[in-house]
Protein backbone atom coordinates (compact mmCIF):
# COMPACT_ATOMS: atom_id res chain seq x y z
CA UNK A 1 0.00 0.00 0.00
CA UNK A 2 1.31 3.42 -0.93
CA UNK A 3 2.21 5.64 2.02
CA UNK A 4 0.02 8.72 1.65
CA UNK A 5 2.28 11.60 2.60
CA UNK A 6 -0.19 14.43 1.92
CA UNK A 7 -2.43 13.12 4.70
CA UNK A 8 0.49 13.18 7.14
CA UNK A 9 1.73 16.62 6.08
CA UNK A 10 -0.09 18.64 3.42
CA UNK A 11 2.88 21.07 3.25
CA UNK A 12 5.35 18.53 1.83
CA UNK A 13 6.59 19.77 -1.54
CA UNK A 14 9.14 17.11 -2.50
CA UNK A 15 9.88 13.50 -1.62
CA UNK A 16 11.91 10.49 -2.72
CA UNK A 17 10.04 7.37 -3.76
CA UNK A 18 10.47 3.95 -5.34
CA UNK A 19 8.39 2.82 -8.31
CA UNK A 20 6.24 -0.15 -7.25
CA UNK A 21 4.64 -0.84 -10.63
CA UNK A 22 4.14 0.63 -14.11
CA UNK A 23 1.20 -0.18 -16.37
CA UNK A 24 1.17 0.57 -20.12
CA UNK A 25 4.37 2.55 -19.72
CA UNK A 26 2.75 5.56 -18.10
CA UNK A 27 0.57 4.61 -15.11
CA UNK A 28 2.89 4.61 -12.15
CA UNK A 29 2.36 3.41 -8.57
CA UNK A 30 4.88 4.59 -5.97
CA UNK A 31 5.76 3.30 -2.49
CA UNK A 32 4.92 6.77 -1.14
CA UNK A 33 3.39 9.85 -2.71
CA UNK A 34 2.62 13.50 -2.15
CA UNK A 35 0.33 13.76 -5.19
CA UNK A 36 -3.36 14.04 -4.28
CA UNK A 37 -5.62 11.88 -6.50
CA UNK A 38 -8.84 13.33 -7.94
CA UNK A 39 -11.69 12.89 -5.49
CA UNK A 40 -13.89 14.43 -2.82
CA UNK A 41 -14.40 17.58 -4.93
CA UNK A 42 -10.66 18.32 -5.04
CA UNK A 43 -8.71 18.12 -8.34
CA UNK A 44 -5.62 15.96 -8.69
CA UNK A 45 -2.15 17.38 -8.10
CA UNK A 46 0.30 18.04 -10.90
CA UNK A 47 4.09 18.07 -10.76
CA UNK A 48 7.16 16.13 -11.84
CA UNK A 49 8.71 12.73 -11.18
CA UNK A 50 12.46 12.91 -11.73
CA UNK A 51 14.68 9.91 -12.48
CA UNK A 52 18.29 10.89 -13.11
CA UNK A 53 18.18 13.41 -15.94
CA UNK A 54 14.73 12.38 -17.11
CA UNK A 55 11.74 14.44 -16.04
CA UNK A 56 8.27 12.91 -16.20
CA UNK A 57 5.36 15.30 -16.01
CA UNK A 58 2.51 14.08 -13.80
CA UNK A 59 -0.58 14.80 -15.92
CA UNK A 60 -3.24 12.95 -13.93
CA UNK A 61 -3.53 11.25 -10.56
CA UNK A 62 -6.42 8.94 -9.73
CA UNK A 63 -7.35 6.23 -7.30
CA UNK A 64 -7.97 2.84 -8.92
CA UNK A 65 -8.95 -0.17 -6.78
CA UNK A 66 -7.58 1.63 -3.75
CA UNK A 67 -4.20 2.40 -5.37
CA UNK A 68 -3.00 5.91 -6.18
CA UNK A 69 -1.90 5.87 -9.84
CA UNK A 70 0.16 8.65 -11.44
CA UNK A 71 -0.17 9.13 -15.18
CA UNK A 72 3.07 10.52 -16.62
CA UNK A 73 3.60 12.17 -20.02
CA UNK A 74 6.04 9.60 -21.41
CA UNK A 75 7.32 6.06 -20.88
CA UNK A 76 10.66 5.26 -19.26
CA UNK A 77 9.94 4.49 -15.62
CA UNK A 78 10.19 0.90 -14.48
CA UNK A 79 9.59 -1.14 -11.35
CA UNK A 80 12.15 -0.58 -8.62
CA UNK A 81 13.36 2.79 -10.00
CA UNK A 82 14.40 5.35 -7.40
CA UNK A 83 12.75 8.67 -8.19
CA UNK A 84 12.31 12.16 -6.77
CA UNK A 85 8.83 13.74 -6.76
CA UNK A 86 8.21 17.47 -6.98
CA UNK A 87 4.75 18.89 -6.44
CA UNK A 88 3.42 21.88 -8.36
CA UNK A 89 3.19 23.62 -5.00
CA UNK A 90 1.75 26.95 -6.06
CA UNK A 91 -1.28 25.25 -7.60
CA UNK A 92 -1.74 22.85 -4.66
CA UNK A 93 -1.41 25.59 -2.05
CA UNK A 94 -4.19 27.54 -3.77
CA UNK A 95 -6.36 24.41 -3.70
CA UNK A 96 -5.62 23.97 0.02
CA UNK A 97 -6.69 27.56 0.70
CA UNK A 98 -9.83 27.10 -1.43
CA UNK A 99 -10.69 23.80 0.23
CA UNK A 100 -10.51 25.23 3.73
CA UNK A 101 -12.47 28.29 2.55
CA UNK A 102 -15.18 26.00 1.15
CA UNK A 103 -15.56 24.22 4.51
CA UNK A 104 -15.95 27.51 6.35
CA UNK A 105 -18.46 28.95 3.89
CA UNK A 106 -20.48 25.69 3.81
CA UNK A 107 -20.56 25.47 7.57
CA UNK A 108 -21.70 29.06 8.10
CA UNK A 109 -24.30 28.95 5.32
CA UNK A 110 -25.74 25.58 6.35
CA UNK A 111 -25.87 26.41 10.05
CA UNK A 112 -27.32 29.85 9.40
CA UNK A 113 -29.93 29.05 6.75
CA UNK A 114 -30.60 25.32 7.04
CA UNK A 115 -29.34 24.82 3.47
CA UNK A 116 -28.14 21.34 2.51
CA UNK A 117 -24.99 20.91 0.47
CA UNK A 118 -25.61 18.90 -2.71
CA UNK A 119 -22.27 19.38 -4.46
CA UNK A 120 -18.91 21.01 -4.14
CA UNK A 121 -16.11 21.20 -6.70
CA UNK A 122 -12.81 23.00 -6.34
CA UNK A 123 -11.35 24.31 -9.58
CA UNK A 124 -7.98 25.93 -10.11
CA UNK A 125 -9.41 29.45 -10.16
CA UNK A 126 -12.75 29.12 -8.39
CA UNK A 127 -14.96 27.07 -6.08
CA UNK A 128 -18.36 25.80 -7.16
CA UNK A 129 -20.86 25.14 -4.48
CA UNK A 130 -24.37 23.63 -4.87
CA UNK A 131 -27.01 23.59 -2.18
CA UNK A 132 -30.70 23.13 -1.57
CA UNK A 133 -32.57 26.13 -0.27
CA UNK A 134 -36.18 27.09 -0.91
CA UNK A 135 -36.00 30.83 -0.40
CA UNK A 136 -33.00 32.22 -2.19
CA UNK A 137 -31.58 35.69 -1.93
CA UNK A 138 -28.12 36.40 -3.41
CA UNK A 139 -27.71 39.06 -0.70
CA UNK A 140 -27.81 36.30 1.91
CA UNK A 141 -24.98 34.51 0.09
CA UNK A 142 -23.01 37.75 0.07
CA UNK A 143 -23.59 38.05 3.80
CA UNK A 144 -22.11 34.57 4.42
CA UNK A 145 -19.13 35.34 2.18
CA UNK A 146 -18.59 38.40 4.42
CA UNK A 147 -18.92 36.32 7.59
CA UNK A 148 -16.40 33.81 6.18
CA UNK A 149 -13.97 36.64 5.42
CA UNK A 150 -14.21 37.82 9.03
CA UNK A 151 -13.10 34.36 10.17
CA UNK A 152 -10.22 34.33 7.66
CA UNK A 153 -8.72 37.29 9.52
CA UNK A 154 -8.56 35.28 12.74
CA UNK A 155 -5.93 32.96 14.13
CA UNK A 156 -7.99 29.76 14.01
CA UNK A 157 -6.19 26.40 13.71
CA UNK A 158 -7.24 23.66 11.31
CA UNK A 159 -6.48 20.13 12.51
CA UNK A 160 -6.90 16.67 11.05
CA UNK A 161 -7.06 13.36 12.86
CA UNK A 162 -8.56 9.90 12.66
CA UNK A 163 -11.57 8.95 14.78
CA UNK A 164 -13.32 5.60 15.16
CA UNK A 165 -16.30 5.60 12.79
CA UNK A 166 -19.02 5.50 15.50
CA UNK A 167 -17.47 8.35 17.42
CA UNK A 168 -16.95 10.42 14.26
CA UNK A 169 -20.55 10.03 13.12
CA UNK A 170 -21.80 11.45 16.43
CA UNK A 171 -20.29 14.88 15.60
CA UNK A 172 -23.14 17.12 14.40
CA UNK A 173 -22.82 17.96 10.70
CA UNK A 174 -19.74 15.77 10.26
CA UNK A 175 -21.06 14.53 6.93
CA UNK A 176 -22.36 17.49 4.94
CA UNK A 177 -23.32 15.70 1.76
CA UNK A 178 -25.72 12.77 1.88
CA UNK A 179 -24.34 11.26 -1.33
CA UNK A 180 -20.79 11.62 -0.08
CA UNK A 181 -21.39 9.47 2.97
CA UNK A 182 -18.03 7.88 3.74
CA UNK A 183 -17.61 4.23 2.77
CA UNK A 184 -17.68 1.60 5.46
CA UNK A 185 -14.27 2.25 7.00
CA UNK A 186 -13.41 1.48 10.64
CA UNK A 187 -12.13 5.03 11.15
CA UNK A 188 -12.74 8.38 9.50
CA UNK A 189 -10.39 11.29 8.95
CA UNK A 190 -11.81 14.43 10.48
CA UNK A 191 -10.83 17.93 9.40
CA UNK A 192 -11.63 20.28 12.27
CA UNK A 193 -11.63 24.04 11.99
CA UNK A 194 -11.51 24.76 15.68
CA UNK A 195 -14.77 26.25 16.95
CA UNK A 196 -16.21 26.45 13.42
CA UNK A 197 -16.64 23.06 11.77
CA UNK A 198 -15.68 19.40 11.83
CA UNK A 199 -16.10 17.27 8.75
CA UNK A 200 -15.17 13.81 7.50
CA UNK A 201 -12.72 14.66 4.73
CA UNK A 202 -9.74 13.24 2.85
CA UNK A 203 -8.59 16.50 1.26
CA UNK A 204 -5.65 18.80 1.85
CA UNK A 205 -6.10 21.93 3.96
CA UNK A 206 -4.12 24.86 5.31
CA UNK A 207 -3.29 24.72 9.02
CA UNK A 208 -4.67 28.12 10.00
CA UNK A 209 -7.62 30.17 8.69
CA UNK A 210 -5.30 33.18 8.35
CA UNK A 211 -3.64 31.43 5.39
CA UNK A 212 -6.86 31.45 3.34
CA UNK A 213 -6.74 35.19 2.70
CA UNK A 214 -10.07 36.60 1.51
CA UNK A 215 -12.73 35.30 -0.87
CA UNK A 216 -15.14 37.02 -3.23
CA UNK A 217 -18.48 36.01 -4.67
CA UNK A 218 -18.32 35.55 -8.46
CA UNK A 219 -21.81 34.41 -9.37
CA UNK A 220 -25.06 32.92 -8.05
CA UNK A 221 -27.43 30.80 -10.14
CA UNK A 222 -30.84 29.22 -9.71
CA UNK A 223 -30.73 25.64 -10.97
CA UNK A 224 -34.38 24.68 -10.50
CA UNK A 225 -36.93 24.93 -7.73
CA UNK A 226 -34.57 24.52 -4.77
CA UNK A 227 -31.15 24.04 -6.32
CA UNK A 228 -28.78 26.96 -5.97
CA UNK A 229 -25.28 27.33 -7.30
CA UNK A 230 -22.63 29.71 -6.05
CA UNK A 231 -19.15 30.41 -7.41
CA UNK A 232 -16.53 32.15 -5.34
CA UNK A 233 -12.79 32.61 -5.62
CA UNK A 234 -9.76 33.55 -3.58
CA UNK A 235 -8.84 37.20 -3.97
ZN1 LIG B 1 -13.67 18.94 1.97
Boltz pocket constraint, residues with backbone or C-beta under 6 A from the ligand:
constraints:
  - pocket:
      binder: B
      contacts: [[A, 40], [A, 99], [A, 103], [A, 200], [A, 201], [A, 202], [A, 203]]
      max_distance: 6.0
